[in-house]
Structures are given as C-alpha cells and as structure tokens.
Amino acid sequence: MANKLSLSEIDQALAGLPGWKLDGKFIVKKYRFREFLSGVAFVNEIAELSEEKNHHPFIAIDYKLVTLRLTSWNAGGLTDLDMALAKVYDEIYEKSRVHD
C-alpha cells in the first residue's frame, strides 16, 4: 500500500500538474472536449488504464466536459500513485486533442 502524502508533498506535486486542484482528500481536474464522443473516448482510455493499475478515479461526463477525481482510499488520502496517474491522464488528454 502506498503512503499518504503530506500537505506540503501534495502542494509540491500539484505545482507540476497544471489544472489539478486539491478538494479535501481528492485532486480534481476538468477536461473540455469539442465533441461529446471525444470525451467518451478519453474516458474509455482512462478506464482501461485504471483497470490495468487497479486504481479508479471518480468520472463524471457532463456533455463535453469530463471531470476526474482521484484519491487513495486504502491510504486515507492522496499518494504518489494519484499524482502519477494525474500526469498520465493529462498526457492522454493532450494526445486525444490531436484527433479532436
């Protein structure tokens, strides 16, 4: 099990993750798409990665806006895994925008 990050470690990690915000025990980011199905395709990629890593975000699809919320329940807060996955989610988004 990963160790829970301190508030200063979270702040430091978030400094390298543009758009991600701390919300209690979660980090949250909203991704905007030009088309509904582009957002759904993004969510499908996130879902596959989440299954592979056995670490699942909360996902909301509001038409062309996708919101991801991450935390590590077993650790009781945020861990390095949350921060690493947030970075990968951003990379998937940037890649998907090329096709958007």
N, C-alpha and C positions, 0 to 999 in steps of 0.2 A: 504494500500500500504506500502511496506517495505521501510525503509530509505536507501538512498545511503551511501555506506561505504566510509570512508576517505582513502587516500592512505596508511596511517600507519595501518589502520584496515585491508585493503586488504593484505598488506605485512605480517601482523601477521597471518591472515587466511591462506595465501598461504604457510607459514612455516610449517603448518600441513597437507599440501596437496601435497605430492611428485609428481613431473612431471607436475603440473599445472603451467602455465606461464601467466603473465599479458600481454595483447596485446590491448592497447588502453582501450576501455570500456568493453573488453571481458577478460575472462580467458579461456585458451585453453589447451587441452591435446590430445595427440595421443596415441591410444591403438593398439598394434600389435597382430595379431592372426595367428595361424598356418594354418588355413584354411579359405577360403572366407566365407563359410556358418556359421562358428563360429562367425565371425564379424557381419554378418547379424542377427544372433540370439541375440547377445549382443545389437544391435541397436533396435531390437524389444522390448527387456526388457526396454531399455531406453525410447522408445516411449510410452509404457504403463504407466510407472511411470510419464512421462511428462504430459500425458493426465490427470492422477489422480491428479497431483499437479497444473495443468493448468500453467505450466512453461516449455517452449520448447526450447531446445538448437538447434543451427545450427549443422547439422550432415553431415559429408562427408565420404563416403565409397570409398576408393581407394584400390581395390583388398583386401589385408589382413590388411590394415591399416584404422582404424576408427578415425576420428578427431571430437572432440566435442568442441563447442564454446558456452559459456554462458554469458549472460548479462540480466539485468532487464530494459526493455525499459521504463516502467512506471516510474521508479526511475531515469532514465537517467544515469545509470551505474550499478555497482555491489552492491549486497545486501547480507544479511545473507542467504537468500534462495539460491542464486547461490552457495555459499560456502557449504551449507548443501547438496545440490544436487550433487555437485562435489564429496563429500565424499561418498555418496550413489553410484554414478556411479563407483567409484573405488572399492567399495565392490562388486558390481555386476560383475565387470571385474574379480576380484580375484576368485569369486565363479565360474564364467564361465570357467576359466582356468583349474579348476579341471577336467572338462569334455572335455577339448581340447586335 
